[in-house]
Structures are given as C-alpha cells and as structure tokens.
C-alpha cells in the first residue's frame, strides 16, 4: 500500500484541484519550469547540503519552515534567503491542522510568519499545511493576509519508510510536467533518501532543459 501513496497523492488529487482554486497546486506554464519545495526545515542534518546542491544546478526553491526549527537555526534560515530561495509557513510545531483547535492553529501560523519575517526581514507569502491538511480557517487566514496556500502537483513520498533515492527520483522524473510543484522534505527522517534523489532529479532534468524556480 505504501508504494501506492505517491501515485494516489499525485494523480488521485488532480481531479479535485479545480474545486479549490484558492489553493496553489501547479503554476500555469508551458516552458519546462518546475517548482521544488521542501518541508520541515531548517535542520542540522540536511539544510546545508541541500543549499550546496541547489546552488550547483542554479536551482531556486521554496522552503516551508517549521517556526521552532527556524528559531533554533536562525543562521540557516537567513542563509536560505541569502541564497535566493523563498520561505513559507509550515506552522510553529508541525501540528496537524485537522487535530488541533482553531485557536491553537491560528496561533501556530501567526507566530511562524512573525518569526520568519523577524529573522529574515522578508515577507512570507506562502503557507503549506502540515500533512497536506487544509482547513477553512487556514484558507480564510491566508486570504486575509494575502498569503497563498501551496499544495503540490508531484508527491514522490521521500518520507515513507519504503522510499529509496532511486524510486523517488524516478517518480519525479516520470511525473513532472511544466509548472509542477514538487514536494520533498528537509528532515532527518529522509536524510538518506532526499539528497541523493534530488541529485539525480537535478542532473537528469537539467540536462533535458528544465529549470527550477521559487514560488
């Protein structure tokens, strides 16, 4: 069943995307441009190597940071912005929006945006709900603050216990399309998978004429 999760999370959601026009699933594009996104950082295990790897391929990305991680690693948070990447809100403690009170959820996202903006002096314009769980409150919160809730178009499942670098890279390469928002993770859970998979993705797609931009 776990092997099917990337297919279900990618193709299974595409028919429903039109019912949620305020959520960003994919950027309208004809050129071979894709949008890499990374959840859960910054981390001591991955962020530095991730920055180096993206720089090698002149690839920009959007990093959806957990607020308490950003406060723990402020230099890494600022390094992401200095390298030309953009930051997004991923709540303060990575709570499940479907399992906490509305008051707690609003506190989490408000605190994270304030934290990221104070650390980097740049405006946060995007939010991704942990576990891909949007709520009405989050949708209203984003609309009132001119933030975009970002979901995904390609989900290779690098966080799964069954994931391998080869399988993750192959999935992205096979299923990416112009304007795809690709979700990967900056997390020690994925340490042995995400970086080697990303290396293969960037090598292969760059050679085929793809470029990578931030949202």
C-alpha angles and dihedrals in degrees: 000000000000090000089061096053096087091051093047093044090049109034098019092063099043096084090055099048094090090063090063105049093162090063118079112228100154138000116241103246141146098190121082094265122137132183118228116203129185125200133204103022163160098079137166091230103052117008099081094048090043091055091050093049095049090048091054090062097035088241123158122204144177117244118204102205132200106232097227090050091051091052091048092051106030094158092055090048091054091043090061091057093042089056091056099258125132128235130224136188118259097168125268101270102015094257122179105250090210093056106045134068121269089244093054092046093051091049090051097053095039092051092048096051090048091048095050094045092048092049097046106022088228128116119254110225104168139058132188118193114229113256088013090278110148121186135193090250092054092048091052092043091054093046092051092051099039092245122141121227105224123204123164147260098203122037112177095177100235089166095061120109088232093052122119128183091243094051094046093048093046092050094052094045092050098044106035116112132177109296096015118160105216120199122210131155138249094204137121087235087070099035096119095042113036102054098048090042091050090050090056092044094051094044094049101040096040089054088052092055101264123144129198124222137177123249 
